[in-house]
Amino acid sequence: MLTINDKKVEFVENETLRDFLIRNNFDPDFLACEVDEKLVKKIDFDKFIVEDGSKVEVFSFVGGG
């Protein structure tokens, strides 16, 4: 089991962070992401493997003017 923004979700073995975000209806190109309280750089989303029990926090960018 994983947690994404305080919601429990199913763990998938060997899933990259990018695939995990897409599976949970997030667009990885327009957000920042923290795994277990450590910021993961966007360029690393494709090679960062999410581990069982991890806590993922997703932050969306909001524009305005």
C-alpha positions in Angstrom: 0.0 0.0 0.0 1.1 3.5 -0.8 -0.2 6.9 0.3 -0.7 9.8 -2.2 -1.9 13.0 -0.6 -3.2 11.1 2.4 -5.2 8.6 0.3 -4.3 4.9 0.4 -3.6 3.4 -3.1 -2.6 0.0 -4.3 1.2 -0.8 -4.7 2.5 -2.0 -8.1 5.9 -3.6 -8.1 8.7 -1.8 -10.1 6.4 1.1 -11.0 8.2 4.4 -11.8 7.0 7.6 -10.2 5.8 8.9 -13.6 3.6 5.8 -14.1 2.4 5.9 -10.6 1.3 9.5 -11.0 -0.5 8.8 -14.3 -2.2 5.8 -12.8 -3.6 8.1 -10.1 -4.8 10.7 -12.6 -2.0 13.3 -12.2 -0.2 14.9 -15.1 3.5 14.6 -14.2 4.5 17.5 -16.5 2.6 20.1 -14.4 3.4 19.3 -10.7 6.1 18.9 -8.1 6.4 15.6 -6.2 7.8 14.6 -2.8 8.3 11.0 -1.8 8.9 10.3 1.9 9.5 14.0 2.5 12.2 14.3 -0.2 11.7 16.3 -3.3 12.1 14.2 -6.5 13.3 16.2 -9.5 11.0 16.0 -12.6 13.8 14.7 -14.7 14.0 11.7 -12.4 10.3 10.7 -12.5 11.0 8.1 -15.2 13.7 6.3 -13.3 12.5 6.7 -9.7 10.9 3.5 -8.5 8.1 3.9 -5.9 8.5 1.5 -3.0 5.8 -0.2 -1.0 4.8 1.9 2.0 6.0 5.2 0.6 4.2 8.4 1.2 3.8 10.6 -1.9 2.8 14.2 -1.8 1.8 16.0 -5.0 1.9 19.7 -5.4 0.2 21.4 -8.4 1.2 24.8 -9.8 -1.5 27.5 -9.7 -1.2 30.5 -11.8 -3.0 33.8 -11.6 -2.8 37.4 -12.3 
